[in-house]
Amino acid sequence: MKQLIAVTLFLISFTSFAQKTCEYSENITDSLGTYKSTKEYMIYEKNFAGNSSYIFYSLAVTDGFPTLTIQLIQKSKGFLKANCFDINSKLFLQLNNGKIITLIHIDEENCGSLIRDDKNFDNRVITGNFMFTKDSFEELKNSPVSLMRIKYLTDIEDYVIKKEFTSELNNVVYQPEKFFINTIKCIE
């Protein structure tokens, strides 16, 4: 009986600490090649004085070429500043081990789109795709991210990456500093 209880406790603890399975929004293989994209994951949220900002990441791999897709969503009844991505835009990730990883924007200029909702809020959505540099994967798999800096067309903004937060938008607990540690395996 004691062995049965011990085995049961072992199995419960083993499954609770097992790695998460990869969740894909798209996983396509056809005659043109292969494409995989992970589900979007919130890494930043700010709600203050009627203004909201959200940043989502997803990793994609197209025929062995990995990219990071970043989506920024702003919501406000007031003026929304347009930050644009261009060919010179970069995304810098400062890791807890002190190293800085640079990702390079690969699309053309994009200032997003402005959408007014039924509650008279202006919503700006901008999406950018960034490619990884040669040796950045190993560093991102082994060290959490503490800070993200985005170089836009005309501005630079810093975002502190939290260890964990509960989103006010959907009440889900996110662990953004370990996004790459938990997700890179899904596109390798």
N, C-alpha and C positions, 0 to 999 in steps of 0.2 A: 504493500500500500504506500509506503514511504517513497519507493522508487517511482510509482505512478505519479505521485504528487510532484516529485522532483522533475520528472520528464515533462509534465504539464507546465510547470513554472518555466522550465528552460525554453520550451516551444513558444510560450507567450512572450517571454523576454526577447527571444530571437526574432520573432515577427515584428515586434514593436520597434526594434532597432535596425531592421533591414532597410536597405536603400529604397528610396522611392522609385517607382516605375516612371518611365518617360511618358509624358502626355503630349501628343502632337495635335496641332490644329490642321496640319496637312502632311501627308506622307504619300508621295506620288512617285511611281516608277513607270516610265513608258518608253517609247522608241526614241524620244529626244533626250532622255537622261533621268536622273533622280532628283527629287526635291523633298526635303523634310523641314518642317518648321515647328518649334515648340509652341505651346500655348502661351499667350501673353501673361506676364507676371508683374504685378505692381511693385516697383522698387522705391517710389517716393510719392508722398501725399502731403499737401498743405492746404488747410482750410483756415482762412482768416478774414474777418470783416466782409463776409459775403463773396469773397473770391476763393476759388478752388483751383488747385494745380495737381495733376497726376502725371506720373511717368511710368510707362510700361516697357519691359524688355521682352524680346523673344529671340531665340537663336535659330538660325536657318543654315542649311547646307545644300548647295546646288552643285551636283556632280563633284563632290569633294571639296568645294570652296566654301568655308564657313563665314557667316556674317552675323552681325548683331543688328536687329531692327529695334529702334527706339521710337516710341510714340509718346508725344507730349500733348496733354489735353488741359486747356485753361478754360475756366468758366467764371464770368463776371457780369454784373449789370453795368459796370463802368467800362472805361477804355481798356482794351487789351493790346499790349505792345506786341508787334509782330517780330518774332525772332525767326530768322531764315537760315536754312542750311545751304551751303554752296560747296563747290569743289574744294575749297580750302578749309572747310569745317573739320574739326577734330573732336574726339571724345577722349578725355584722359581719365583713367581710373587709378586712384592711389590705393595701394594695398596696405593691409595692416603690417606687413613686413617691411614697409618703407619704399618699395619699388613702385614705379609709375608705368602703367601700360597705356600706349597710345593707339587709338583706332582711327582710321581715316575714312571720311565720308566718300561714298562711291557714286552718288547720284548727282543729277543736275540740281540747280538752284530750286529750293522749295520753301515757300513761306507759309505753307499750310492753307487751310480753308476756314473761313469764318461762317458759322451757322447760328442763326437765332432760333431759340426754342420757344415753345408755347408759353413759357413763364417770363419772357422778355430777357432771358439771359443770353449773352453772346458766348459762343463756344468756339475756341480756336483749336484745331487739331493739326498737328504737324508730325510727319513721319520721316525718319531718315534711316538709311542703311549704312553701316560702318563695317569695314573689313579689318580683320585682325592682322597684326604684324607677325612676322615669322615665328618668334619664340614666345609669344604672349600666352599661349594655351597652358603651358606647364605652370607658369606663375599663377594664373587665374584658377587652376585646379587645386592649388595648395594654400592659397592665402585669401582670407575674406577681403572685401572691398570696403574702404572707410569713407572715401570721398570721390565724387564724380564732378569733373569740370567739362563743360561743353563750350567750345569756341564756335559761335554762330558767325554769320556774315559780318555783323557790326557790333557784336557784344560777346562777353564771356560771363558765364554764370557758374557758380559752384553749388553743389547739392551734397549735403551730408547724408551718407547712407547709414541708416539705422541697423542695429542688430536685429530688432524685431519691432513690429508695430501692428496694431489692430486697425484696419481701415475703417474710416467713418462712412465710406461709400457703400461697402458691402459686408462689413462686420467680419471679414476674414483676417486671420493672423498671417502676416507675411514676414519672412526672414531675408530681406534683400541683400545683406552683406555676404550671404552664402549662395546667392543665385548661381554664380558661375561654378562654384564647387559642386553644387547639386545638379547642374544642368548640362555642363559641357559634355559629359559622357553620352548624352542623348544625340549628339551630332558627330561624334567621332567615328 
